[in-house]
Amino acid sequence: MPERSCPLLGSALVLDGTGLSVADVDSVARGRRKVEIAPSAWERLKKARQVIFELAEEGLPVYGLNRGVGWNKDKVISPGLYEDYNRSLLLSHSSGVKPEAPEEVVRAAMLARLNGLLAGATGSQPEIAACYADFLNLGLHPIMPLRGSVGAADITLIAHLGLAMIGEGEVEVGGRRLPASQALAELGLAPLRLGPKDGLAIVSSNALSAGNGALALHDLAGLLEAADTVYALSLEAIRGNVSPLDEAVHRKRPFRGQLASLANVRNNLADSGLWDAYNPESLQDPLSFRDACQIHGAARDALDYTRELLEIHLNSPDDNPCVLAEERRILSCANFDPVVWTLGFEMLGSALHHVSKSSCYRILKLGDPAFTGLSRFLTPDAERSLGFSTVQKTASSLDAEIRHLSNPASADYMSLAGDIEDHGTNAPFVVSKTREIIDRLTYMLAIEAIHAAQAIDLRGGVKLGRGTEAAYRLLRSAVSFLDADRCQTVDIEAAYRLLKDGEWLASVRRQALSE
């Protein structure tokens, strides 16, 4: 491939190895935003590559350059075998198993690896970075499995990205699945010829975990905001006590996430009748209602902690060995170990189970006439309808699954490669199970929202807040009042889609913040 920097591409995301955010990953992975390599980053790549060639010529023993990798670190690689060895490295490391990563995850992984390369600490040929950019901009997506990494660099999985670059493996492009060699030919791209350290530069990264993790954090930020609104809607439904939402109380213990959740709930309840006339007998609501801001706030704080650490990773090289071009040195290291932010995802799992459990308890209480003063299971007709009697089981099942998925997995590793690789994190699995939790929690909140809307209708005459009014009306546009028993799966799925697609949250946000 010819040496060049990427052309200007309109609103392209300019990458230079710094400043990549979780939101940027989403814009490229899902929004198909184009990418462009900054000229300064291109120069760093060339400089580091020159250092690699100089060290190779001097015969200095360098891991992954003129010596093997892993337990084979004692094997000598002669210059005449550089291309064959690096090609074999990609082929032998491509050992992941299904399921296959969806398109958005493949794109997120390629972007994460590209930005890490641009720090100039890998010593790989610049054409590898150009290849990642071309694949993203042309919609060329290698087939990559999701399982097989122990989370000490995702070598068994992202090696499949490198396969496509050399014309091996399979890709998807334009909705078609075809051999990588055919796709490259159709798009006018030549397969890469690998040189010293190129294979290791491709596989020695946590790009899958980091890219997929960025997508998870992006989704979670919106879901936690939506969770505040669902809670506010439930509070309207029970005519709950708003004294726990007094700002003065929260300022006495000013955790950032808690204050953010409180502000969101209060915005949603602006102009609500709750502020004028809540149930005088409700001196203290159950904790699932009373401390939602504390619970959601804890999850927000865990999210902020994890996002900060992940964004440091996204803007840093995680290569071993690490090229220090300015010092003309290359050093073995363990910067591929992602334990610092993997633990953040483990913490998120626990935090989200608290969100799930409190939502599940609110669902159960909304169906209890002794608590709401409404019909049992919010039925519209006690003689002819069972109402939401069985949906309680769905909610309970979802919470049980979330509880199971929240169990930590980062410490379950074996000592491998002749006891050289005796630490791991299972980062890809930890991130994947976090995404599973987020998906189940979305269903849980959808079920709660349906219950809250039903209770509001049964109660009648409820003066909703600006945000809760918007939330109620949009929900009712997708899920009508349960006036007779019908298939609940359809209603739950419709509410789930509203939450997942972001339409519901965007509408609520506009109304809640309007004057």
C-alpha positions, 0 to 999 in steps of 0.5 A, a space after each residue: 500500500 502506498 504511503 499516505 495520510 487519509 484524505 479529508 472526509 467531511 465530518 471524519 473523526 481525526 485520530 492521533 492516539 489521544 482524545 478518543 472518547 466512548 462517544 467517539 467509539 459509538 459514532 464510528 461503530 454504530 454511526 459509520 462515522 469516517 476516520 482520518 489519521 492525523 499527519 502527526 500520528 503518521 510521522 510517529 508511526 514512521 519514526 517508530 518503524 525506523 527504530 525497529 529496523 535499526 534494532 533488527 539490523 543490530 541483532 539486539 534480541 527483541 521479543 516478537 521481532 527477532 525472537 519468538 513470543 510466549 513460551 517460544 521467546 527463546 526461538 531465534 527469527 532470522 531476517 529472511 523469515 520475518 514475513 513467514 513468521 509473522 504470517 504464521 503468528 496471525 494464523 496460529 493465534 486465530 483460535 477463537 470460537 463462536 459466537 461471532 462479533 456483530 458488526 458494531 463490535 468489530 468496528 469498535 475493536 478496529 477503532 480501538 486498535 487503530 488509535 492505540 497504534 497511533 501512539 507510535 509505541 508498536 513499531 509496526 509498519 504504518 500501512 497496518 494503521 492505514 489498513 484499519 482506517 480503510 476497513 472502517 471507511 469502506 465498511 469492510 468487517 472481518 469475521 471475528 469470534 467473541 470467545 477464547 481470550 483470557 484477557 491478557 491481550 485479546 490475541 486469540 480473537 483480534 488475530 482474525 482482524 489481521 487475517 483479513 489484512 493479509 487476505 485470509 479468513 472471511 469478511 462481511 461487506 455490503 451485507 455479503 459474507 465472502 473470502 477476505 482475498 475476494 473482498 480486498 480485490 473488489 475494493 482495490 486493496 492489496 493484501 499486507 505483506 508483514 515484516 518484523 513485529 507486525 504480527 505481534 503489533 496486531 494481536 498484542 492488544 485488548 482492542 476487542 474488550 476495550 471497543 466493546 466496553 466503550 459501547 457498553 458504557 455508552 449504552 449504560 449512560 442512557 439507560 441510567 438516565 432512563 431508569 431515573 425517569 421510570 422511577 419518577 413515573 412509578 413515584 407518580 403512580 403510587 403518589 409517593 413521598 417526595 421529601 427524600 427528593 429534597 435537595 438539602 438532604 442530598 447536599 448533606 452527603 454530596 456524592 456526584 452520582 446521587 446528585 446527578 440522579 436527583 437532578 434528573 428525577 426532579 426535572 422529570 417531576 417538575 410541575 407534578 402534583 406530587 409537590 403539592 399533595 402526596 399521600 399524607 399517610 406515606 411518611 416513609 415509602 419502602 426503600 425501593 422507592 425512597 433511595 432510588 437516587 442513591 442506588 442509581 447514583 452509585 451506578 452512575 459513579 461506577 460508570 464514571 470511574 470505569 469510563 475514565 479508566 477505559 478512556 485512558 486505555 483507549 488513548 494509550 498503547 498496550 503493546 508488549 514490547 513497547 517502543 520508545 522511539 525518542 530514546 531508541 529503546 524497545 522494552 518488554 512490559 505488561 501494558 497489555 494487562 487490562 485489570 484496572 478497568 476490567 475491575 470497573 466493569 465487575 463493579 458495574 455488574 454489582 451496581 446494576 444488580 442493585 438497580 435491577 433489584 430495586 426496580 423488581 421490588 417496585 414492580 411487585 409493590 405496584 401490583 399489591 392493593 394493600 400498598 397502592 390502594 388499586 386493584 390486585 395486579 393492576 387488573 382493569 376488571 377483577 372478575 374477568 382479568 388477571 392483569 399483571 399477575 404472571 409478569 412478576 415471574 418474568 421480572 423475578 427471572 430477569 433479576 435472578 439472571 442479572 444477579 448471576 451475571 454480576 458474579 465476578 469472573 476476572 479472577 478465574 484464570 490459569 497459568 499458561 505458556 509454561 507458567 510464563 503467562 500466570 495472570 489474566 482478567 477474562 476481560 472480553 467475557 467480563 465486558 460481554 456479561 456487563 452488556 448482557 446485564 444492561 440488556 436484561 435491565 432494559 427489559 426490567 425497566 420496560 416492565 416497571 414503566 408498563 406497571 407505572 402507566 397502568 397504575 396512573 390510568 387506574 388511579 385517574 386524575 394524576 397531574 404528571 410532571 413535565 418529564 413523566 408526562 412525556 414518558 407516559 404519553 410516548 409509552 402509551 403510543 406504543 403500549 395501550 392501557 391493559 383493558 383486557 388480558 392479552 399477550 404481555 410479551 408483545 407489550 414488554 417488547 414494545 416498551 423495551 424497544 422504546 428504551 433501547 432505541 433512545 427515542 423515549 429518553 430523547 423525548 423525555 429529556 426535551 420535555 423535562 428540560 423545557 421551561 
